Amino acid sequence: MADNPGAQFLTVDDFSGGITDYYIAGRPNQFQKADNFVINDNRKLELRPGSTNYDTTYYQIPAGQQRLVSLFESESQLFQHSARNVYYINSGWNTLQGPGTNPVFSAGTTAGFASYAKWNKHVICANDEFSDIMRIYKDGSTWKVNNVGLPALATDPTITPGANTSKSFIYAFVRKVTYTSGGVTFIERSAPRLVSVSNADAPQTNANAITLIPTLSNGGTGNYDTANIKVEIYRTVHAGTTLYYVGEVTNGTANYNDNTADATIQLNDTIYTDSGVLDYEQPPPAKYVIQANDCVFYLHTKEDSVTYPNRFRQANPSQPFAAPHFDEVDDEITGGGVIGIYPIIFCKSKIYRLEGFFDEFGRGSIDKREISRTVGCVSHRSIVQIREGIVFAGDDGFYFTNGFDVMKISDEFNATYKDLVDTDTKKSRISGCYDPVKNRVYWAVQADSSSNDCDKIFVAHFRWGIKRDTPFTTWSGGEDFVDNFAPSFVFMFNKVLLRADRRGYLFKHPDSQLDDKTVDTATAPTNWIDKTIIYDYRSCAFDFGSPGVRKWVPQIMVSASNVSNISLGISGSTDNTGVFRDLKEIRYLGNLIWGDPVLVWGDETLYWNFTPDIEHKRWFPAQNIRCTYKQVKFTNSYTIIDRSDDSITADVDGTANTVTLNAGVYVWISDAIDYFISFENDNYTNQYQITGRTNTVLTVQDSGNNLTTMTDQKWQIAGYRKSEFLSLLSYTLKFVPLTTSQRPYDGTDGGND
């Protein structure tokens, strides 16, 4: 920059301060807004990764235009959940169903949420509709779903003695199912149901006839493996208390004839509770499920039609199907997480750490350690485990806990955060995931109350530690394409961020993708067009270290990495007016792009793979120079993409709404769709959106009926250029201090201060 007497320079080359609501005189490394950016390891701003369909063939769940509620993974298989159903792709769409073709969840809507915990190659599932607890597992090459645990018999079987010699017995009936997962055999049993019989004879002499053994059926919601369930029968000897195995029947068999002598059954195994093991009480429906230290915990339960919002149940170690241990906390449970071996229970306004556990004999204890009595969690899905602990969404900000302390990490945008949680629906929709490679957490949120679902992603960057002013950026569809970006859930899979959509689509964000896909529910994604990612950076309002002094700020220099061509729009605002005035755009087209029809191949002045950094100076407009505070904005510039001066003229058909290139070697640019074309006849005033393209013919939209038939017309195509990548290294503002700041005379105090 050319020097002026007294000229000084403010350089911003560190963007690791993140978003701040307190942007007036904020730190230079902070910003009011950085939408569709990430902060790289070198503290620079980079355009976020674009998005494309996760699977171009199986791009939408079988339910069609139905909200994709959540995603989860097991043994490298991705599952997609909506309402009661869980889907996965394997040579086409598959709907995960139980033995009776019932869906995974016994209850559930697209407005709800689900909770998952992994245990020994199982996924344990619960949801906010108090669905029955389910387990998803792989038996050989087949994915299966069954209820977790077995219910005790609902009614007593009838036992009719063969004769009466005043003998008495106690019978016990236990359901059992055996299955395999990952080559390992698992056995689940129910709690026993006890039935006494007196006035009987020795069974080997006169058998006891057992009838009306209840059958377990699935109905319209259950997923029990009814074909493989057995009912084990145990009995004491005459006047005894120890229960010995007698025999078993398959589920659905109502009768059994017990003619086994006391001496014989005493050689058999005893019932599992005989050694002091607690009853295998089936886990009740619960909103949340977590797994810690080989124990599964069920949180916020519903038992015998009564909801216990403060209750949690611990399953026996290595036995998620048996949950006889329960306790309660002092507040409604809203979610759970795990730090090391410790379960963490989140409530509306409290957080607990659970220490210890019970074993299958009931030995041990659980101590509830209160981590916080003022901070709670608003959404179980917002709870994300990171290297150092857990981060989550609270009532007034995002928080971190290491299991012992709690710290707010979004202190710089309290007002902005308030809009994300101003309704219960917004709170429940927040979901998050962790990228361990980039050390970022992504939270899908609903920022706009008028949106139909989540519409933005807040990105927390932990590269520089966990602190009260952790740097955040945001992702969105841009102000003009809000509905294009509807992240109903976010999930990391194979080191790539996945973004579920409220319309049943699934998108991925690989680093190599530079554009988004335009969602068009009326057609298949093969017909979707690429949409430019509209970024928006707004700096703090700089006072240049002297808030009491007016400044003359005439010039800015911008430096960017040469990753691609860029079309950068710059504007400035003075004194927090909110009015931004445009500077001349920075339009760098020095990189050669293979197949670009505008380039003259063989031109010796063009250098292949020559990519020096991009540096440009721009002058602020005259009415935008003097200020106390200066704020700058960077976004995509609406720019000329192609023009006839670099190609050839065209003929326009005002009836067919087509534009045809005149004879020559030129063709229309390959990504012309969604740009706008205008013509010399009206000085390029009317712009027509391009909706179709062949090599030589464009189809355009003429909603105003302004297009007329013309020949040999000059034209230009304009729009927000696609596939550009902004990597902002720095910018420098040149300023000169002027005079003490003054306010206009208002007639109230005799003059200016």
N, C-alpha and C positions, 0 to 999 in steps of 0.2 A: 504494500500500500504506500502511495506517495505521502510524504510527511507534510504536516501543517504545523505552524508554530503552536506549541502547547499540546499537540495531539498525543493522545494516549490510546492504549489498546486493551480490550478485554477479550481474552481467548477462552473459549469453552471447548475443552478437549477431553473432558471426563463427564460421563453421563450416568455415573453409578449412584447418584443421589435419589433417583426415582421420582415418582409422582408426588406432588405436594399440593394441598389446598391453599397453602400459605405462600403463594408464588410471588407476591409483591415483596421485592427486596429479598427473595429467596436465594439460596446458595446457587452458584452457577452450575453445579453438577445436578441440580434438581430441575424439574420442569412441571408446568401445569398439566401437560398432556403429552403422552407418547403412545398414541394408538397405532397398533399393528407394527410395533417394534419389539425387539429384544435387546438386552444389553449383553454384548459379548464379553469374553474373558479379559479383553483389553480395555474394558470400560467404554466401548464405543457403541453407538446405536446401529442396529442392523434391521432391515426389513424382516418381519416374521416369515416362517415358511408358509407357502401357499398350501392349497388343499386339492385333493382329487378323490374320486370314489375309492373306497377300500377294496372293493371288488367290482370290476366293470361289467361282469355278467350278473352276479347276484348282489345287486346294489341296494335293494330295499327288502325289508323283512316281509315274509309272506302275508302279514296282516295289512300290507299296503300303507296308506297314509295314516299311520298310527304311531304315536309317540314312542320312540326308542328310549326306554326308561333307564337301562343300565347295561354295562358290559362286565364280563369277568372271564378269567382264563383258568384252564386246568390242563396240565400235561400238553402244553403248546397248542391247545385248541381254544379258539375264541368263541365265546357264547354271547348272544345278543338277547336281551330280555325286554318284553313289552307286555303289560297287563299280567295275565296269568301264564303266558307262554315264554319258553326259552328256545331260541333257534341257534343252529350252527351250520356252517357250510362245509360239506364234504361230498364232492361230486354232486353238487346242487344243494338246495335248502333242505334241512332236516329240522323237524319239530321234536324237541325232546319230550317224550311222554312216558308215563308209568305203564305198568303191566296191563291196565285197563284202558289205555289211551287217554287218560286224563292228563291235563297240563301239569307243569311243575308245581305251580302255586294253587292252593285250594281256594284262594280269594285274591283279588288284586285288580287295580285299575291303572290306566296309563298316567293318572295324576299322582300315583303313589311312588314308593321307592322300595328297594330291596336291600338286604344285608347279607354278606357272604363271609364265611370263614373257611380257611383251608385246614384240613387235618388228614394226614396220612393218605394223600392222593384222593381225598374226598373234598367236595365242596359242600359245606353245610349252609342251607339257605333259609332265610326268614324274610318277612316283609311287614310293612306298617299296617296291613289289613289283618294281621294275626293269622296268616296262613299257617297250616301245619308245617312243622319243621321238616325239611327234605334234605336228602343227601344225593349228590350227583357223583357218579364214579364210572370208571371204565372197566368193564368185564371182558377181558380179551380185547377185541377190537370194537366192542359195542358200548356206546354210552347209555347208561341207565339212570333212572331216578326212582327213589323209594322214600317212604317216610322214614324219619329217624326214630328208632325205637318201636316198640310194640305196646299196644294198650293191654292192660289186664282184662280178663274175661269180664264182660259187662254184667252177666247174671250167673247165678249158681247153676251148675249142672245138677240134674236129679240123680240121686244114688239110692237104689232100691236093693236092700239086703235079700239074699236068697232064703234066709231063715233067721230065727232069733234065738241066740244063746247068750245074749247080754254082752256081746263083745262090742267095743267102740273103737272107731278109727277117725283119723283126720286125713282128708285128702287135700292136695294142692294141685292147681292147674296152672301151667306156665306156657305161654306162647314162645316159640323159638323159630328163628330163621337163620339160615346159613347162606353166605354168598361169597364171591371172590372179587377182589379188585387188585390189579397189579400183581397177579399171581399169589396173593396172600388171601387166606381164608379168614373170614370174620363171622362171628356169631353174635346175634342179638337175642336177648330174652326180655320177657315182660316181667312186671311184678306178679307175684303169685296170687291166686284167689283161693282161699281156704274154705272147705266145706266139711262139716262134721257129720258123722253118721253113728248112731247107736242102735242097740237091739239087733245087731248083726251076728252072723256066724263066721267061723274061720273061712276066708275066701276060697281056699283050696277045697273046702267041703261044700259050701254053698256060696257061689260067686255073688259079688256085689255088681249089680247091673247099673252102669253109668249111662245116662241118656241126656239129651238136650244140651250137649256141649255146644256153646254158641259158636257161630261161624263169623269170621271177620271178612267183611266185604268192603269194596272200595266206593261204591256208589258213584256220584258224579264228581268227587273231589279227591278221594284217597289214592295213594300210590303204593299200597302194601303189595309185597310179592306173595299174593294169596296162594298161588299154586305151590309154593315151597315152604309155607308156614306149617309148623307142626304144633300140636298141643301136647306138651309133656305132662304125664300124670305121676304124682308122687303120693305116698301113703305112709302112715306110721304103722308100727306093729300095734297090736291090741293094747290100748291104754298108754301108748307111748307118745313121745313128743318129737322124735327125729323123723324127718320125712325122707323116705327112700324112693328112688326111681322105680316105677312099676312098668310103664310102657308109654306109648304115644300114639296119637292119631293125626292124620293129615287134616289141615283146615277144611272144614266142610263135612267131616265125618262126625256125626253127633253121638255115636254110641261106642261104648267100650265095656267089655266084660272082664272084671278083675277077679281072677281065680288063682292068684299067686300067693303062696304061703308066706307067713311072716319070716320064716327062716331063710327063704330064698331071697326076698327083697333086701334083707340085711347085708347081702353080698354086693348089692348095687350101690351106685353113687347116691349121695345125699343131695338134697336141693341146694342150690347155690347159696342160699341165705344161712345155711346151717352153721357155717364157720364164722358167722357174724357179719357177713356182707349185707349191706343195706339193700332194700328192695330196689330193683331196676326200674325206678319210676320214669316213665316216658317223659321227655322234655315237653313242656307245654308250648303252645304258640307264643311267640315273642316278637317284638319289633326288631330287635338287634341281636346279632350273634358275633362273638369274637372267640379266638383261640389263643391261649397263653400257657406255655409250659406243659403242653400235652393235655390241657383241660379246656373243654369248650364251655363258654359262659353264655347263658341266655338272659337277655336284659329286657326289662319292661314287659312283663308276662301277662298272659290271660289264662286263668285257670278256673275250670268249671263255670265258664261264662262270666267270671268276675275279672276285671282288669286290675292289675297291680302295677301301677306306673313306677313305683319306687323299688320294685323287687328284682333281684337277680338270682339265677340258679346256676350252680356249678355242677357240671357233669363229672362223673368219676374220671380219674386219669385214664386215658386210652379207651374210654367208653363213652363217647358222646351221646349214646342212646340211653344212658342212665343218669338222671339228674335229680337225685334225692335231696341235695343240699340247697338251701335257699337262705337269703338274708335280705335286708332292705336298707336303703340309704334314706337320707332326710329330704330328698327332693325328687321331682319327676325325672326319670332317666331319659336323656335325649340322644344317647349314642355311646359308643365304646371304642377303645383302641388298646394297643399293647405297646409297652416300652420294655424291652428286654424280657424278663420273665413276669413282669407285672401287668395285670389287667388295669386299664384306666377307665373309670366310669364317669361319663359326662352327664351332667344334669342341667336343668334350666339355669340355675345360678350357683352351682357347686361342681367341684371336680374331686373325685376320689381315686386313690391308688389302693389296690387290694394286695395285701401281703399274706402269704400262706395259702393253703388249700386243704380240702378234706380228701381223704382217700375213700376207697369203696367200703371200708369198715366204719366210716364216720369219724375216724381219728383225725386230729389236726384242728386247725382253726383258720379263719379269715379275719384279718384285721383291716378295718377300713380307715385309711389315712386321708384326712382331708387336705387336699392340695390347695384348694381355693374355696372360699365361702361367698365370693362376690362375682366370680366369672363363670359363665356356663357356655354351652354350645348350642347353636340353633339348628344344626343339621348333622346327622350321623354321616351323611355322604361327604360332608366337608372335611371330615377327619382324615388327615393324611400323615402317614408315617414317613419321616425323613431320617437322615443319618443320626442326627442329634436327639431326636425325640418325635414329637407330634405337633403338627400345626392344624388349626381348625378355625371355623368361623364362629365368632361370638356375637353378642347383641350389639356391640359398638366397635367391632374391628376384628381383624384376623389376629390370632394369638398363637403362641408357642408354649409348650410345656415339655420339660425333661422328666416329668414324673414326680418332681419335687417342688418346682417353682413354676409360675405362670408369668408370661411377659407378652404384652401387646406388641405386634410387629408392624402395625399400619398406622402409627400415630400421626403420619403426615397427611392423611386424607380422611379425617373423621367425618366431615360433612358429606363427602362423596360416598363413603361406606354406608352412611345412614340411609341413603336411597336404595341400597341393595337389600335391606332387611326391614323395610317399613311395613311389610305385610307378612303374615304367617306363610302364605304361599311362596313368596319370594325366598323366605328363609329355608323352607323345605327343599327348594329346587337347587340350592347351592351344592355342587359336587366338585371334588378335587382329585388330583393325582400327582405323582412325583416322578420327575425325570432324574434318575440318579447320575446319569452321564453329564448332563448340563447343570445339575444341582438347582433345578427350578421346580416350583409347584404351580400348577395351573388350576384355577378355580373358575368353573362356569357359573355365571350369575345372571340375574335379570336386573339390568340397570334402568330400563325404561318401563314404567308402569303400564304403558299402552301395548307393550309387546305381548305376544301370545305365550312366550316361554323365555328361557334364558337367551340373552342376546349379546353377551360379551364374555370374554375370558380375562381375568386378572392374573398376571404372572408375577410371582414372587421370585426374586433372584437371590439365592443364598451363597453366591460365589464369594461374597465378602463378609460372611458371618451372619449370625442371627442377632438382630438388634431392633430397637424400637422404631427406627426409620429404615427398615429393610426396603431396598429399592423395588418398586413395582412398575410394570408397564401394562398395557392392555391390548387385547385383540378384538376385532369386531369385523362386521361387513362394511364399515364405513357409513357415514351419515346418509348416503344416498341408497345404500343397499342393505339396510338393517335386516330385512326379512331373509336375506340370503344366508345369514349366519345365525343359526338357532341351536346352540350346543346344549342339548338336554342332558348330556353326560360326557365326561372326559375320562380317558383311560390310556395308560401307556402299555403298548404291546409290541414286543420285538424292537424296543428302543425307538419307537415312533409314536407320536401322539395321535390318538384316535378321537374323533369328535362325533358323537351320536347326534342325531337330528330329530326334532319333534315330528318330522314327517316320515320317519322310518328309514331314512338313509344313514349311511355310515361313511365318514370321510377320514382320510389320513393326511398327516402334515409332514411329509418327508422334507428334509432340508433342501433337496434339489428342486422342489416345486416353487415356481415364482408367481403363479396366479391361483385364484380360486376358481371353482366351478360355479356357474350360475344355475341355481336350482330351478328347474322347470318341471313341475309336477305333471304336466300334460304330456311329457315325452320321456323317452329313455335317455339316460346320461350320455349315450353315444352321440346324441344330438345337442348336448349342452355345450355352451360356449365358455371359453376362458374369460374370467372377469378380473380386471386389474385390482390389485390390492391397494386401496386408498389409505395411505399413511397420513398421520397428522401429529406433528411435533410442535408444541408451543412452549417456549422457554419461560423461565421466570421473568418477571418484570424487573429488569436490572436497574439499580440506582447508581451503579459504577462506584460504589463506596462513598458516595456523597449525596444523601437524600435531600439535603438542604440546598443543593446547587443545581441550577439548570445545566443541561448538556446539549451540545451540538453533535448529533450522531449521523454523519452523512453516508457512511459506507460499511459494507460487510464483505468479508471474504469467506467463502465456503470451501472446505476440503473434504473430498470423499474418495474412498478406495475405488479403483477402476475395476469393478467386478462386472459391470455391464454398462451399456449406454444409460443415461439418465435424463429425465425431463423433470426438473425440480422447480416447483413454484415457491417463491419467497415472498413474504409479506411482513409488514411491521405495524406495531401499534404503539401509541404513545400514551403515557399517563393513565393506563388501565381503562381506556375508553371502551375497549372491546371491539373497536373498529380497526380492521387490518387493511392496510393499503398495499397493493401489489407492487413488487419490484419486477424488473425484467427477468423472465425465467432463465434458468441455467439449462441449456439444451446441449448435451454432449452426445454426439453420434460418431465418435472417432473409432469405435470398435467395429471390426468387420464381423458380420453375421452371415454364416453360410446360407446361400440361397436368397439373400436380400436382393430383390429386383431393382432397387434403386442404385446399387453400387455398380460402378464400371470396372469390371474385372480386367486385370492387366494394367491398371493405373499404377505407375511407378511411385506415386506419392503416397500410396496406401501401404501400410505395414501390417502384416498378419501377426497376431498374438503380441502386439506391442501395446502395453496397458499401463502407462504412467498414471499416477494419481491425478484426480480431477480437481483443479483449483480455479475458482472464478471469483471475480469481484463484482459487486453490484452496488448501485447508488440508491439510497432511499429517496422517494419523491419529496418534492420541496415542502409540502405541508406535513411531512412526517419526520422532520429532522430535529427540531428543538423539543426537548422533553425533560422531565424529571425522571421518569421511568421509561424504559424501552423494552418492548417484548417482540420477539420474532417468531414466525411460524413457517414451517416447511411442510409442504404437501406435494402431491403429484400435480404437475402443470397440465392444463388442458392445452394440447399442443398439436401442431400439424404433424401428421404421421406420414403422409405421402401427398404428392401434387403433380399436376400435369406438366409443370415446368421441368420435372425430373423424369417424365414419362411421355405420355401422348394424350391428346384430347379424346373426348368421348361423346357419343350420341346418347340423348336422353329420350326415353319413351314415357310421356306423362300419363298414358293410359295403362300400360303394363307395369309402370313404376320400376323400370329397369334402366341401368346405365351400362352402355356397351363401349369398350375401348375400340378406338379406330384401329385399322390394320397396322400391324407392327409386331415387334418381338416381345413387347411388354405384356405382363399379366398383372392382375390385381394382387395386392399383397395377400399373403396366405391367411392372416388373422384379421381380415377386414370386418368380419361380422361384429356388430355391436359398436363399431365406430360410426362417425357421422360424415356425410359427404355434402358439400355445398358447391355452388357454381358461380361462374363469373357474371352471368346475366343479371344477378341482383347484388353484385359485389359481395358474394359469399355470405349473404345475410341469413337466408333460410337454410337450415341444416336438416338432413334426412337420415334417419338411423338405418344402417345397413343390416338387413335381415337374412340375406342369402348371397352366395358367391359361387361363381365358376371362374375359370381362368380369365375370361374376358367379359363376363356379365355380372353386375351387381343387382340385387333386388333390394329396394329401399321401402321404408315406411313413410307415407305421406298423409298423416292424420289431418293436416290443415288444408289439403287439396291445393297446394301451392305449386306442385311440380307440373311443368309444361314440357311439351315435346320440343327438343332443341337438337341441333347438330353441331358438331365440331366445337364442343364446349370445353373451356378450361375448367378444372375442378380441383378441389383439395379435400383430403380426408383428414379429419381431426378427432381427437379424443384423448383419453388417458392411456398412454402407451402401455401395452402389456409386456410382461416378462422383463421388467426392469428391476434391478436390485440396488437399493440405496444402502450403502455402508458409510455412515456419516462419521468422519474422523474428527472434525473440529469446525468451528467457525470463529471468526474474529471480528469484533465490532470496533470501529474507529470512533473515538469521541474526543471532544474538546470541552472542558468545563467552561461555563460562561459566567453567570451571575447567580446571586442568591435567589432561590425560588421565591416567587411572589404569587399571591392570589389576587384576582381582580378586585377593585374597590366595589363594595356592595352597599355603602352608605350607612353601615351600622356601627362602625367603630372609628370613624374618622380617617380611614385610609387603609393602605396595605400594611401587613405585619412587617 
